[in-house]
Structure formats: structure tokens, C-alpha cells
Amino acid sequence: MIKITFPDNSVKEFESGITPLQIAESISPRLAQEVLAATVDGQEWDLSRSINADAAIKLFKWDDPEGKHAFWHSSAHLLAEALQELYPGIKFGIGPAIENGFYYDVDPGEATITAADFPTIEAKMLELASRKEPIVRKEISKADALDRFGKRGEEYKVELISELEDGTITTYTQGAFTDLCRGPHLPNTGLIKAVKITSLAGAYWRGDEKRKQLVRVYGITFPKKKLLDEYLVLMEEAKKRDHRKIGKEMELFAFSSNVGPGLPLWLPKGTQLRDRLEAMLRKVQKRFGYLQVITPHIGNKMLYVTSGHYAKYGKDSFQPIHTPEEGEEYLLKPMNCPHHCEIYKVTPRSYKDLPLRFAEFGTVYRYEQSGELHGLTRVRSFTQDDAHIFCRPDQLKDEFLKVMDIIFIIFKALKFDNFEAQISLRDPNNREKYIGSDENWEKAERAIVEACEEKGLKARVEYGEAAFYGPKLDFMVKDAIGRRWQLGTIQVDYNLPERFELEYTGSDNQKHRPVMIHRAPFGSMERFVAVLIEHTGGKFPLWLTPDQVAVLPISAKFNDYAQQVVSELAEKDIRAFVDDRNEKIGRKIRDNELKRIPYLLVVGEKEAENGEVSVRKQGEGDKGSMKIATFAENLNVEVEELLKEW
């Protein structure tokens, strides 16, 4: 008999060799029907795989991320099985689960896969799923794996196998399809009830632009058709909220092939939006004692070698800039933190000087592959709302709490009310891969956990997810239609102070290393604006939106009065413009509503005679006529109420 420990710490005895699925069946038939994945002693485990020793088990259903991951990973194999039947001779790269669905990179040879083929692929996947094919795991030697996949001409799999250690290789088979895979997977394909192939893309093998470009087939599946139907409705709403579409309609940003892909151009209205976001954070940071700094857009290559960023980001950086000085190389900076470390070193520091909080809206550059670029969410040039706090170990918890306060202020002001937090800690069984003393790690981890407890923040704890230099806290927000975005991160770092030999003189007159906190509430201005657009559908808070008011004269003879209205509103710090196009008033109203202008003021003969405006509010329609001064006062009161939140 073996002892199985459950998440509530209860323990039950079972025969050795029992599977997670059998354990679920012993609890209830309903659970056995719904369980999709399991972990055994923290290790991902197939539901049909035997457990032969005492262990702790967790079972996951569809609502758990682990459940969806196993479901979509198995679905990627189902996609590959369908493609194998439909396109004889097709070769396979990799096929992982992703946040929403899965993809498989394939080399179709002489065949062509287009969007017109999606219904055929979907039908074949459902046909195969209906067979309820068992998904069978098998351990295989490296030699046998090379032989098996080599005989099939699977050159991409052979390359992957050649890099694996013997004794660690497994395959999974369903029907006539066998794949190289670590797993875990569903017990059989019958759990997959609804299928949608969503898109195609090009993807270079191993992300190398010098290698062959494969076809990436994206898809998503569900255990019920109702869930797919709901997802498709959500996707239609997402299309309406696409930041690229809305950004163009609102004239916020653009891209130019002459400037280069992934290099956004901020148009005047988009720049106003960014400026207000930056002003908001500057104002908040000033209250918390931050000092603004500015650093160059380039740095000597050795700066990033010292920091370790060159080893990590060198391949993703732009090529070094060579100066007339022989052997001298500079890089477009991929990170701001090394520069801030050098600012810290400019002056000898005492324990009385700490904490020091350096903040910068610093633009950084990374060479993302062209196929990975996507609007503002994936670019080659982006501005981080970066700050680095240098503090004593005894100040760490308090500084962490203050950073959390800043993030909460931003989330509240911008209506990101639905968010989750994750604490990423060391792997307690593999401490050698982390730098720094156990004592410092324990202090840092305890500070993060206690900070979350003090704030009443229910944060998910993940062991083994910490950065090698320290633990961190990440915030994932859900937007208005339920999509998850990672926004806001706080990281504790013992690495850079060590690499840059940062010091302060303590009260004991001895030299000590400061602790460094990295934080970026927005993350990057580009990505944050993209998420904000999609969250609000472009209907920004009144204090933030570039244009608060559009004044619409019903004919050209009232243009002068419309300009007078704009001037009077400007005196009250209200951002307004005149739409004096030679168009009918209905067209002007529709066009400006499309641009998400919060207030539309219609002016004609009656309004001009009485010094009034006819007010329309976005989403609420006609609000009646009123004096210009009354409207201005009402709008400013509305803004003041919003600003009270931060």
C-alpha cells in the first residue's frame, strides 16, 4: 500500500500502481469525468500513469490553468494527427499549449495550407476525437528515438532528440500518430468535443531567421460546444476592441515601413495620452519619494556584459554599434537597470541615504523577429516606466509595500478592478541554481509574503518560478471581456548589486551590499496603452482622453460660434476642437462617436443666440441644452471626482 496526500493534507492509502484517474474515481464518478490533469509531488503527471510510492497529489479540472494546459496540449497532438492524415508527408516541428489554445509548427512540403482548409481540418479533428483514442506514454531510448523518427524523415524531431539526454525521452501515441513529447496528456481524445482552427502564421524553425520558415497552425478546443460558442462571441468582441483598429480610428499611433517594423510612431493625440499617463505616475511617484533620472539610449557593451544582460539578451539585441575607436562597441540599451546602478555608484552612499528610488521613463530596444511583432504589444522599441530602489535589507518589506500601493493606485484609477497576483519563490529542492545567501533569500521571500498578507492580497504561490537573482510578485489583470494580461511586476534582486559591487556604509562603519528592487507598474508604455485601449474599447477616463469635447456646428455659418465655445472651454482647461467639415450633423455625430469623444456639443442658431450648447454624452445620448459655463463646470467636477481616486 502507498499513502497519497491530498491538498487539504488528508491522507488515504491505495494499492501501489494506482493512477490519478483511479484516485479521482474513488472520490466520485463526477470528479473522474471532469478531471483533466494531475501533479504528483509537484511534477506534471498523466492521469493514466501509475503512482508507485507515497506521494502528494493535486487534481485539476477545466477551470484550472493546469487542466486547460493538458487539454490544449493533447489538442495540439490531435491537430497533428489530423494534418498527418490530410497532408501525407507533412513534417512536424513543435506543438505546445499556449494561454488560449495551442499551435503546431509544420512543414507541409509541396502542399499548401490556407484558411479555406480550416473546416476540413476541424472536421478531421472531431472525427478522430470521436474515436476516443487512448493517448499512450512510452519511455524510449535516444537511439531508438533517433531511429524511429529518422526513418520517418522527421528532421525537426531528430534535431530535438539529438539535444536530449538518454533516459529522459518519452513519446505519446494516439491512433496512427506518435509524437516526441514530455507530456502530460489527457487519457484519451474523446474529451475533446469542440474545435476551432483560428489562424495561420509563419514561424522560423527554432526562431532562427536563417532557418526554414514553417507554417504555424493555431487552434483552440473545448470540452463542450457551448464553451466554444461563448469563446467565438468573445473573439468577435475582441476584434471590435483590437487596439490596432481603435488606435487608427482615434489617430493615436502608426507604423511606417520607411521607419521600420516594430518601431511605433506616436501621433499627437497618442502622445497626449502617453504624456498624461506619465504625468499621473510622476505625480504619484513624487509622493513616494522617487527621484527622476535620465540615461542615454546606448551604453558600452561591457556595461551589459557586467550586468549579465548581454548573455541573456545579446541574441535579441540590435547589432553592436562600432565607433571610430578600434575595438570599441556600444549597444542600444536593452534594459535601464545597469545605467541606474552606475548612477548609484557616482557618490559614496551611507545607510542614512537609503532607500534611494531612481525612476525613469527609459526607452529600450530589443530585436524581436518580424513574425513576432504585433501592434503595440510586441515592438522593437518601447519605453519602460522603470524604477530601481536601492535599500537596506531591513527596509525591503516596507519598500515592497509602497510599490504595491503605487500599483493599486494605478489599477484603481484606470478601472483594472479584476486582477490576480502570483508570488514566485525559489525551488526549495534546487537552491544551487540561485545566487545569494539563504539568509537573504529567506528575508526577501518573507518580506513579499508578509507584504501580501498585510495588504490582504490573496496571491498564488509558485515555487521554482523566482528569477535566479531573487523572488518576485507579478500582477495579472483581467480586462473588460475577461482576458488576462500581465501588468505590473516587483522583483527583488541581489544579483546586480553584487555584479556592480554596489556598497553603502552601515551604522557599524562597515561596507554592506544594498538590496535592489525593480518595479514597473505599467510595464511598458506601449503595451500598457494597448491593453488599456482593449480594456476600455477606446473609451478612456475623462481625465485621460486626448479630446474631451467635439463641438459640432450644424452649418458653416456657426463655425465662428463653435470656435468661441472651444476658446471658452480652453480657459477652463477643457480639451475641445471644432469639427467644421462640410458634412451633415448626423454624420459628424456618428464619426465623432466612432472616435470615442466623451462629449459632443451641437451648436446652431438657438445655441448661438443664447450662449448655450446642446450636449450629447458618449453612450448616453442627448443631455439637453445648457450654458457654456455650466457645461464646463459639470465636466470639471466629473474630472475632479475621478482624480480623487489617485
C-alpha positions as CSV (number, residue, x, y, z in Angstrom):
1,M,0.0,0.0,0.0
2,I,1.1,3.6,-0.6
3,K,0.0,6.8,1.1
4,I,-1.5,9.6,-1.0
5,T,-1.6,13.1,0.5
6,F,-4.3,15.5,-0.8
7,P,-4.2,19.3,-0.9
8,D,-6.2,19.5,2.4
9,N,-3.4,17.4,4.0
10,S,-5.7,14.4,4.4
11,V,-4.1,11.0,3.6
12,K,-5.5,7.9,2.1
13,E,-4.0,4.5,1.4
14,F,-4.1,2.9,-2.1
15,E,-2.6,-0.1,-3.8
16,S,0.7,0.7,-5.4
17,G,0.4,1.3,-9.2
18,I,-2.9,3.3,-8.9
19,T,-3.4,6.1,-11.3
20,P,-4.6,9.7,-10.7
21,L,-7.7,8.9,-12.7
22,Q,-8.5,5.9,-10.5
23,I,-7.9,8.1,-7.4
24,A,-10.5,10.5,-8.8
25,E,-12.9,7.7,-9.4
26,S,-12.5,6.6,-5.8
27,I,-13.6,10.1,-4.7
28,S,-16.6,10.5,-7.0
29,P,-17.7,9.5,-10.5
30,R,-18.4,13.2,-11.3
31,L,-14.8,14.1,-10.4
32,A,-13.5,11.3,-12.6
33,Q,-15.5,12.7,-15.5
34,E,-14.2,16.2,-15.0
35,V,-10.5,15.7,-14.1
36,L,-8.1,16.6,-16.9
37,A,-4.6,16.7,-15.3
38,A,-2.7,16.0,-12.2
39,T,0.6,16.7,-10.4
40,V,2.4,14.1,-8.2
41,D,4.8,15.6,-5.8
42,G,4.6,18.8,-7.8
43,Q,5.5,17.0,-11.1
44,E,3.1,17.0,-14.0
45,W,1.7,13.5,-14.3
46,D,-0.6,11.8,-16.8
47,L,-3.9,10.7,-15.4
48,S,-3.3,7.1,-16.7
49,R,0.3,6.9,-15.3
50,S,0.9,4.7,-12.3
51,I,2.0,6.0,-8.9
52,N,4.3,3.5,-7.1
53,A,5.3,5.3,-3.9
54,D,4.0,7.6,-1.3
55,A,3.2,11.0,-2.9
56,A,1.2,14.2,-2.7
57,I,-1.4,14.7,-5.4
58,K,-3.3,17.5,-6.9
59,L,-6.1,17.0,-9.4
60,F,-7.1,19.7,-11.9
61,K,-10.3,20.4,-13.9
62,W,-11.2,22.7,-16.8
63,D,-11.3,25.8,-14.7
64,D,-7.7,25.2,-13.5
65,P,-4.9,26.5,-15.7
66,E,-3.2,23.1,-15.4
67,G,-6.4,21.4,-16.7
68,K,-6.6,23.7,-19.7
69,H,-2.9,23.2,-20.4
70,A,-3.2,19.4,-20.6
71,F,-6.4,19.7,-22.6
72,W,-4.8,22.0,-25.2
73,H,-1.5,20.2,-25.3
74,S,-3.4,17.0,-26.2
75,S,-5.4,19.0,-28.7
76,A,-2.1,20.1,-30.4
77,H,-1.4,16.4,-30.9
78,L,-4.9,15.8,-32.2
79,L,-4.3,18.6,-34.7
80,A,-1.0,17.0,-35.8
81,E,-2.8,13.6,-36.2
82,A,-5.4,15.3,-38.4
83,L,-2.8,17.1,-40.5
84,Q,-0.9,13.8,-40.9
85,E,-3.9,12.2,-42.5
86,L,-4.8,15.2,-44.6
87,Y,-1.3,16.0,-45.9
88,P,0.8,12.8,-46.4
89,G,4.5,13.5,-45.9
90,I,4.0,16.6,-43.7
91,K,6.8,17.1,-41.1
92,F,6.3,18.4,-37.6
93,G,8.2,20.9,-35.5
94,I,6.8,21.7,-32.1
95,G,3.2,21.9,-30.9
96,P,2.7,23.5,-27.4
97,A,-0.3,24.6,-25.5
98,I,-0.4,28.4,-25.1
99,E,-2.5,30.8,-23.0
100,N,-5.6,30.4,-25.2
101,G,-5.4,27.2,-27.2
102,F,-2.4,25.7,-29.0
103,Y,-0.4,25.7,-32.2
104,Y,1.7,23.3,-34.2
105,D,4.6,24.3,-36.5
106,V,4.6,22.2,-39.6
107,D,6.4,21.8,-42.8
108,P,3.8,20.8,-45.4
109,G,6.4,20.2,-48.2
110,E,4.8,20.8,-51.6
111,A,1.3,21.1,-50.1
112,T,-0.3,24.4,-49.1
113,I,-2.4,25.1,-46.1
114,T,-4.8,28.0,-46.3
115,A,-7.8,29.4,-44.3
116,A,-10.1,27.7,-46.8
117,D,-8.8,24.4,-45.3
118,F,-9.9,25.2,-41.7
119,P,-13.3,23.5,-41.9
120,T,-11.7,20.3,-43.3
121,I,-9.1,20.2,-40.6
122,E,-11.7,20.8,-37.9
123,A,-13.9,18.0,-39.2
124,K,-11.0,15.6,-39.3
125,M,-10.0,16.5,-35.7
126,L,-13.6,15.9,-34.5
127,E,-13.7,12.6,-36.4
128,L,-10.5,11.4,-34.7
129,A,-11.7,12.7,-31.3
130,S,-14.9,10.7,-31.6
131,R,-12.8,7.5,-31.7
132,K,-11.8,8.1,-28.1
133,E,-8.2,7.1,-29.0
134,P,-6.1,6.3,-25.9
135,I,-3.1,8.6,-25.6
136,V,-0.3,6.3,-24.5
137,R,3.0,7.3,-22.9
138,K,6.2,5.4,-23.6
139,E,9.8,5.8,-22.4
140,I,12.2,5.3,-25.3
141,S,16.0,5.3,-25.6
142,K,17.7,8.0,-27.5
143,A,19.0,5.6,-30.1
144,D,15.5,4.1,-30.7
145,A,14.0,7.6,-30.9
146,L,16.6,8.8,-33.5
147,D,16.0,5.6,-35.5
148,R,12.2,5.8,-35.3
149,F,11.9,9.5,-36.2
150,G,14.8,9.3,-38.7
151,K,13.1,6.5,-40.7
152,R,10.0,8.7,-40.9
153,G,12.1,11.6,-42.3
154,E,11.2,13.8,-39.3
155,E,14.3,16.0,-39.5
156,Y,13.0,18.6,-37.0
157,K,12.2,15.9,-34.4
158,V,15.6,14.3,-34.9
159,E,17.3,17.6,-34.3
160,L,15.4,18.0,-31.0
161,I,16.1,14.4,-30.0
162,S,19.9,14.9,-30.6
163,E,19.9,17.5,-27.9
164,L,18.2,15.4,-25.2
165,E,19.8,13.2,-22.6
166,D,19.3,9.5,-22.9
167,G,16.8,8.2,-20.3
168,T,14.7,11.4,-20.4
169,I,12.9,10.8,-23.7
170,T,9.2,9.9,-24.0
171,T,6.7,9.5,-26.8
172,Y,3.0,9.7,-26.9
173,T,0.9,7.7,-29.3
174,Q,-2.8,8.1,-30.3
175,G,-4.1,6.1,-33.2
176,A,-1.6,6.2,-36.0
177,F,0.2,9.3,-34.7
178,T,3.3,9.2,-32.5
179,D,5.0,12.3,-31.2
180,L,8.1,13.2,-29.2
181,C,6.8,14.8,-26.1
182,R,7.3,15.2,-22.3
183,G,3.5,15.3,-21.7
184,P,1.3,15.2,-19.7
185,H,-1.8,14.5,-21.8
186,L,-5.4,13.5,-21.4
187,P,-6.2,9.8,-21.1
188,N,-7.9,9.8,-24.5
189,T,-9.0,12.1,-27.3
190,G,-12.8,11.7,-26.5
191,L,-12.8,14.5,-24.1
192,I,-12.3,17.0,-26.9
193,K,-15.8,18.0,-28.1
194,A,-15.4,21.3,-29.9
195,V,-12.7,22.5,-32.3
196,K,-11.8,25.8,-34.0
197,I,-8.8,26.5,-36.1
198,T,-8.2,30.2,-35.6
199,S,-5.3,31.4,-37.8
200,L,-2.1,30.7,-39.7
201,A,1.3,32.3,-39.4
202,G,4.9,31.9,-40.5
203,A,7.4,30.8,-37.9
204,Y,11.1,30.2,-38.5
205,W,12.4,26.9,-37.1
206,R,13.9,27.4,-33.7
207,G,13.1,31.1,-34.0
208,D,16.1,31.5,-36.4
209,E,15.5,33.7,-39.4
210,K,18.3,31.8,-41.2
211,R,16.4,28.5,-40.9
212,K,13.4,27.3,-42.9
213,Q,10.0,29.1,-42.3
214,L,7.4,26.7,-41.2
215,V,3.6,27.1,-41.1
216,R,2.2,27.7,-37.6
217,V,-1.4,26.5,-37.3
218,Y,-3.3,28.0,-34.4
219,G,-6.4,26.4,-32.8
220,I,-8.5,26.1,-29.7
221,T,-10.7,23.3,-28.3
222,F,-13.2,22.8,-25.6
223,P,-14.9,20.0,-23.6
224,K,-18.3,21.4,-24.5
225,K,-19.7,23.1,-27.7
226,K,-21.3,25.8,-25.5
227,L,-17.9,26.9,-24.4
228,L,-16.7,27.3,-27.9
229,D,-19.8,29.3,-28.8
230,E,-19.1,31.6,-25.9
231,Y,-15.5,31.9,-26.9
232,L,-16.4,32.9,-30.5
233,V,-18.7,35.7,-29.2
234,L,-15.7,36.8,-27.0
235,M,-13.4,36.8,-30.1
236,E,-15.9,39.0,-32.0
237,E,-15.9,41.5,-29.2
238,A,-12.1,41.3,-29.1
239,K,-12.0,42.2,-32.8
240,K,-14.0,45.3,-32.1
241,R,-11.6,46.2,-29.2
242,D,-8.4,45.5,-31.2
243,H,-6.0,48.3,-30.2
244,R,-4.6,48.4,-33.8
245,K,-8.0,49.2,-35.2
246,I,-9.1,51.6,-32.5
247,G,-5.6,53.3,-32.4
248,K,-6.1,54.0,-36.1
249,E,-9.6,55.3,-35.7
250,M,-8.6,57.6,-32.8
251,E,-5.4,58.7,-34.5
252,L,-3.2,57.6,-31.6
253,F,-0.2,55.8,-33.2
254,A,1.0,54.5,-36.6
255,F,3.7,52.3,-38.1
256,S,5.8,53.1,-41.2
257,S,7.7,50.7,-43.3
258,N,10.2,53.5,-44.0
259,V,10.9,53.9,-40.3
260,G,10.9,50.1,-39.8
261,P,8.7,47.4,-38.4
262,G,8.1,47.3,-34.6
263,L,9.0,51.0,-34.3
264,P,5.8,52.9,-33.3
265,L,5.2,56.5,-34.3
266,W,3.2,58.3,-31.6
267,L,0.8,60.7,-33.2
268,P,-0.2,64.0,-31.4
269,K,-3.3,62.5,-29.7
270,G,-1.4,59.4,-28.7
271,T,1.4,61.4,-27.4
272,Q,-1.1,63.4,-25.3
273,L,-2.4,60.2,-23.9
274,R,1.1,58.9,-23.0
275,D,2.0,62.3,-21.5
276,R,-1.0,62.2,-19.2
277,L,-0.2,58.6,-18.1
278,E,3.4,59.6,-17.4
279,A,2.3,62.8,-15.6
280,M,0.0,60.6,-13.4
281,L,2.8,58.3,-12.4
282,R,5.2,61.1,-11.9
283,K,2.8,62.7,-9.5
284,V,2.3,59.5,-7.6
285,Q,6.0,58.8,-7.5
286,K,6.7,62.2,-6.2
287,R,4.5,61.5,-3.2
288,F,6.6,58.3,-2.6
289,G,10.0,60.0,-2.8
290,Y,11.2,59.0,-6.2
291,L,14.0,60.8,-8.0
292,Q,13.7,61.2,-11.7
293,V,16.8,60.4,-13.8
294,I,17.6,60.2,-17.5
295,T,20.1,57.8,-19.1
296,P,21.4,57.5,-22.7
297,H,19.8,55.3,-25.3
298,I,23.1,53.5,-25.8
299,G,25.8,52.1,-23.5
300,N,29.2,50.5,-23.8
301,K,28.9,46.8,-24.5
302,M,30.9,46.0,-21.3
303,L,28.2,47.6,-19.2
304,Y,25.8,44.8,-20.3
305,V,28.4,42.1,-20.0
306,T,28.9,43.2,-16.4
307,S,25.2,43.2,-15.7
308,G,24.6,39.8,-17.4
309,H,22.1,41.3,-19.8
310,Y,24.4,40.7,-22.8
311,A,24.5,37.0,-22.1
312,K,20.7,37.0,-21.7
313,Y,19.7,39.5,-24.4
314,G,22.7,39.6,-26.7
315,K,20.9,37.5,-29.4
316,D,17.8,39.6,-29.1
317,S,19.7,42.9,-29.3
318,F,20.4,45.0,-32.3
319,Q,23.9,44.5,-33.6
320,P,26.7,46.4,-31.8
321,I,27.5,50.0,-32.8
322,H,31.1,50.4,-33.7
323,T,32.9,53.7,-33.1
324,P,36.0,55.0,-34.8
325,E,37.9,53.8,-31.8
326,E,39.3,50.3,-32.6
327,G,37.5,47.6,-30.6
328,E,35.0,49.9,-29.0
329,E,31.4,48.7,-29.2
330,Y,28.1,50.1,-28.0
331,L,24.6,48.7,-27.8
332,L,21.2,50.2,-28.0
333,K,20.2,49.6,-24.4
334,P,18.0,46.5,-23.8
335,M,17.5,47.4,-20.1
336,N,17.7,50.5,-17.9
337,C,18.9,48.9,-14.7
338,P,22.7,48.8,-15.4
339,H,22.6,52.6,-16.0
340,H,20.8,53.1,-12.7
341,C,23.5,51.0,-10.9
342,E,26.1,53.3,-12.3
343,I,24.1,56.4,-11.1
344,Y,24.1,54.8,-7.6
345,K,27.9,54.4,-7.8
346,V,28.5,58.1,-8.6
347,T,28.6,59.1,-4.9
348,P,29.6,57.1,-1.8
349,R,26.4,56.0,0.0
350,S,25.6,55.8,3.7
351,Y,22.9,53.8,5.4
352,K,21.3,57.2,6.1
353,D,21.0,57.8,2.3
354,L,18.8,54.7,1.8
355,P,16.4,54.0,0.4
356,L,17.2,55.6,-2.9
357,R,14.5,55.4,-5.5
358,F,15.5,56.2,-9.1
359,A,12.8,56.5,-11.7
360,E,13.0,56.9,-15.5
361,F,10.7,56.6,-18.5
362,G,13.5,54.9,-20.3
363,T,13.3,53.7,-23.9
364,V,14.9,50.3,-24.6
365,Y,15.5,48.3,-27.7
366,R,15.3,44.6,-28.5
367,Y,15.3,42.9,-31.8
368,E,12.0,41.0,-32.0
369,Q,11.6,38.8,-35.0
370,S,9.3,40.3,-37.6
371,G,6.9,37.4,-37.3
372,E,6.5,38.1,-33.6
373,L,5.7,41.8,-33.9
374,H,2.1,42.7,-33.0
375,G,0.8,46.2,-32.8
376,L,2.0,47.9,-29.6
377,T,2.0,44.6,-27.6
378,R,5.2,43.3,-29.3
379,V,7.6,46.0,-30.6
380,R,11.3,46.6,-31.0
381,S,11.4,50.0,-29.3
382,F,9.5,50.5,-26.0
383,T,9.5,52.8,-23.0
384,Q,9.5,51.3,-19.6
385,D,8.1,53.1,-16.6
386,D,11.2,51.8,-14.8
387,A,12.3,52.4,-11.3
388,H,15.0,50.9,-9.2
389,I,15.0,51.1,-5.4
390,F,18.3,50.6,-3.5
391,C,17.6,49.8,0.1
392,R,18.9,48.1,3.2
393,P,17.7,44.6,3.9
394,D,15.7,45.8,6.9
395,Q,13.9,48.3,4.6
396,L,12.9,45.8,2.0
397,K,9.4,44.9,3.2
398,D,8.4,48.5,3.7
399,E,9.6,49.5,0.3
400,F,7.8,46.5,-1.2
401,L,4.6,47.6,0.4
402,K,5.0,51.1,-1.0
403,V,5.4,49.7,-4.5
404,M,2.3,47.7,-4.1
405,D,0.5,50.8,-3.1
406,I,1.5,52.5,-6.3
407,I,0.3,49.6,-8.4
408,F,-3.0,49.6,-6.6
409,I,-3.4,53.3,-7.2
410,I,-2.9,52.8,-11.0
411,F,-5.2,49.8,-11.2
412,K,-8.0,51.8,-9.4
413,A,-7.6,54.9,-11.4
414,L,-7.8,53.0,-14.7
415,K,-10.6,50.6,-13.6
416,F,-8.5,47.4,-13.6
417,D,-10.6,46.1,-10.8
418,N,-10.2,42.4,-11.5
419,F,-6.6,41.2,-11.0
420,E,-4.6,38.3,-9.6
421,A,-1.2,38.2,-8.0
422,Q,1.5,35.5,-8.1
423,I,4.4,35.2,-5.7
424,S,7.3,33.4,-7.4
425,L,9.7,31.8,-4.9
426,R,12.8,29.5,-5.0
427,D,12.6,25.8,-5.7
428,P,13.4,24.6,-2.2
429,N,14.9,21.4,-3.6
430,N,17.2,23.0,-6.1
431,R,18.7,26.0,-4.3
432,E,22.1,25.8,-6.1
433,K,20.7,27.5,-9.2
434,Y,20.1,30.7,-7.3
435,I,22.6,33.3,-6.2
436,G,22.8,35.0,-2.8
437,S,22.8,33.6,0.7
438,D,20.0,31.6,2.2
439,E,19.6,34.2,4.8
440,N,19.0,37.0,2.2
441,W,16.6,34.8,0.2
442,E,14.6,33.9,3.3
443,K,14.4,37.7,4.2
444,A,13.3,38.6,0.7
445,E,10.7,35.8,0.4
446,R,9.3,36.5,3.8
447,A,9.1,40.2,3.0
448,I,7.0,39.5,-0.1
449,V,4.7,37.0,1.6
450,E,4.2,39.3,4.6
451,A,3.6,42.3,2.4
452,C,0.8,40.5,0.6
453,E,-0.7,39.3,3.9
454,E,-0.6,42.9,5.3
455,K,-2.4,44.1,2.1
456,G,-5.0,41.3,2.3
457,L,-3.9,40.3,-1.1
458,K,-4.6,36.6,-1.9
459,A,-1.6,35.7,-4.0
460,R,-0.9,32.4,-5.6
461,V,2.5,31.0,-4.6
462,E,4.6,29.2,-7.2
463,Y,7.8,27.5,-6.1
464,G,10.6,27.4,-8.6
465,E,9.3,30.4,-10.6
466,A,11.6,33.0,-9.0
467,A,14.3,34.7,-11.1
468,F,17.8,33.4,-10.3
469,Y,18.6,36.7,-8.6
470,G,15.5,36.9,-6.3
471,P,11.8,36.4,-5.7
472,K,9.1,38.5,-7.4
473,L,5.5,39.5,-7.4
474,D,3.6,39.7,-10.7
475,F,0.1,41.1,-11.3
476,M,-2.2,39.7,-13.9
477,V,-5.3,41.8,-14.7
478,K,-8.5,40.7,-16.4
479,D,-9.8,43.2,-18.9
480,A,-13.5,44.0,-19.6
481,I,-14.0,40.8,-21.6
482,G,-12.1,38.5,-19.3
483,R,-8.7,38.2,-21.0
484,R,-5.7,38.0,-18.7
485,W,-2.8,40.4,-19.2
486,Q,0.4,40.6,-17.2
487,L,0.8,44.1,-15.9
488,G,2.9,45.3,-13.1
489,T,5.9,43.5,-11.6
490,I,8.0,43.9,-8.5
491,Q,11.3,42.0,-8.4
492,V,13.9,41.6,-5.6
493,D,17.5,41.5,-6.9
494,Y,20.7,40.5,-5.1
495,N,22.5,39.9,-8.3
496,L,23.1,43.4,-9.8
497,P,24.4,45.0,-6.6
498,E,26.9,42.1,-6.4
499,R,27.9,42.4,-10.1
500,F,28.3,46.1,-9.9
501,E,29.9,46.0,-6.4
502,L,27.4,48.4,-5.0
503,E,28.0,49.4,-1.4
504,Y,26.9,51.6,1.4
505,T,28.5,52.3,4.8
506,G,26.4,50.9,7.6
507,S,25.9,52.2,11.1
508,D,28.7,49.8,12.1
509,N,31.0,51.8,9.8
510,Q,31.4,48.6,7.6
511,K,30.6,48.2,3.9
512,H,27.4,46.4,3.0
513,R,25.6,45.5,-0.2
514,P,22.2,47.2,-0.8
515,V,19.2,45.2,-2.0
516,M,17.7,46.3,-5.3
517,I,14.0,46.3,-6.2
518,H,13.0,46.5,-9.8
519,R,9.5,47.8,-10.5
520,A,7.4,48.8,-13.5
521,P,3.7,49.3,-12.7
522,F,2.8,49.9,-16.4
523,G,5.5,47.5,-17.7
524,S,6.0,49.4,-20.9
525,M,4.0,52.4,-22.1
526,E,3.4,50.7,-25.5
527,R,2.0,47.5,-24.1
528,F,0.1,49.3,-21.4
529,V,-1.6,51.6,-23.8
530,A,-2.6,48.6,-26.0
531,V,-4.1,46.8,-23.0
532,L,-5.9,50.0,-21.9
533,I,-7.4,50.5,-25.3
534,E,-8.7,47.0,-25.4
535,H,-9.9,47.1,-21.8
536,T,-11.9,50.3,-22.4
537,G,-12.7,49.9,-26.1
538,G,-11.0,53.3,-26.5
539,K,-13.4,55.0,-24.1
540,F,-10.7,56.3,-21.8
541,P,-11.4,58.0,-18.4
542,L,-12.4,61.7,-19.0
543,W,-9.2,63.0,-17.4
544,L,-7.0,60.9,-19.7
545,T,-8.7,61.0,-23.1
546,P,-6.9,63.3,-25.6
547,D,-10.1,65.0,-26.8
548,Q,-12.7,65.5,-24.2
549,V,-15.1,67.5,-26.4
550,A,-16.0,67.9,-30.0
551,V,-18.0,71.0,-31.0
552,L,-20.3,70.3,-34.0
553,P,-21.7,73.3,-35.8
554,I,-24.8,72.4,-37.8
555,S,-23.6,74.5,-40.7
556,A,-20.7,76.7,-41.8
557,K,-22.3,79.9,-40.6
558,F,-22.0,78.7,-37.0
559,N,-18.2,77.9,-37.2
560,D,-17.2,81.1,-35.5
561,Y,-19.5,80.5,-32.6
562,A,-18.1,76.9,-32.4
563,Q,-14.6,78.4,-32.2
564,Q,-15.8,80.7,-29.4
565,V,-17.1,77.7,-27.4
566,V,-13.7,76.0,-27.8
567,S,-11.9,79.1,-26.6
568,E,-14.1,79.4,-23.5
569,L,-13.6,75.7,-22.7
570,A,-9.9,76.1,-23.1
571,E,-9.9,78.8,-20.4
572,K,-11.4,76.1,-18.1
573,D,-8.6,73.6,-19.1
574,I,-11.0,71.5,-21.2
575,R,-9.6,69.9,-24.3
576,A,-12.0,70.6,-27.2
577,F,-11.9,71.0,-31.0
578,V,-14.3,72.1,-33.8
579,D,-15.5,69.6,-36.4
580,D,-16.1,72.2,-39.2
581,R,-16.3,69.7,-42.0
582,N,-18.9,70.3,-44.7
583,E,-21.0,67.3,-43.6
584,K,-24.5,66.8,-42.2
585,I,-24.8,66.9,-38.4
586,G,-25.8,63.3,-38.2
587,R,-22.6,62.2,-40.0
588,K,-20.5,64.4,-37.7
589,I,-22.1,62.8,-34.6
590,R,-21.5,59.3,-35.9
591,D,-17.9,60.0,-36.9
592,N,-17.0,61.5,-33.5
593,E,-18.8,58.8,-31.6
594,L,-16.6,56.3,-33.5
595,K,-13.6,58.3,-32.3
596,R,-14.9,57.8,-28.7
597,I,-15.1,61.5,-27.9
598,P,-16.8,61.7,-24.5
599,Y,-18.9,64.8,-25.1
600,L,-20.4,66.2,-28.4
601,L,-21.7,69.8,-28.3
602,V,-24.0,70.6,-31.2
603,V,-24.4,74.3,-31.9
604,G,-26.8,76.1,-34.2
605,E,-28.9,79.3,-34.3
606,K,-30.6,78.8,-31.0
607,E,-27.4,77.9,-29.1
608,A,-25.5,80.9,-30.6
609,E,-28.3,83.3,-29.6
610,N,-28.5,82.0,-26.0
611,G,-24.7,81.3,-25.4
612,E,-25.5,77.6,-25.0
613,V,-24.5,74.2,-26.2
614,S,-26.6,71.1,-26.9
615,V,-24.9,68.3,-25.1
616,R,-24.6,64.7,-26.1
617,K,-22.6,62.2,-23.9
618,Q,-20.9,59.1,-25.3
619,G,-23.1,56.1,-24.6
620,E,-25.9,58.2,-23.0
621,G,-27.2,60.3,-25.9
622,D,-28.9,63.7,-25.7
623,K,-28.4,65.5,-22.3
624,G,-30.2,68.8,-23.3
625,S,-29.0,72.4,-23.7
626,M,-27.1,74.4,-21.1
627,K,-24.9,77.5,-20.8
628,I,-21.2,77.0,-21.8
629,A,-20.0,77.9,-18.3
630,T,-22.5,75.3,-16.7
631,F,-21.2,72.6,-19.1
632,A,-17.6,73.4,-18.3
633,E,-18.3,73.4,-14.5
634,N,-20.0,70.0,-14.8
635,L,-17.2,68.4,-16.8
636,N,-14.5,69.7,-14.4
637,V,-16.5,68.3,-11.4
638,E,-16.7,65.0,-13.2
639,V,-12.9,65.0,-13.8
640,E,-12.2,66.1,-10.2
641,E,-14.2,63.1,-8.9
642,L,-12.2,60.8,-11.0
643,L,-8.9,62.3,-9.9
644,K,-9.8,61.9,-6.2
645,E,-9.1,58.2,-6.7
646,W,-5.4,58.8,-7.0
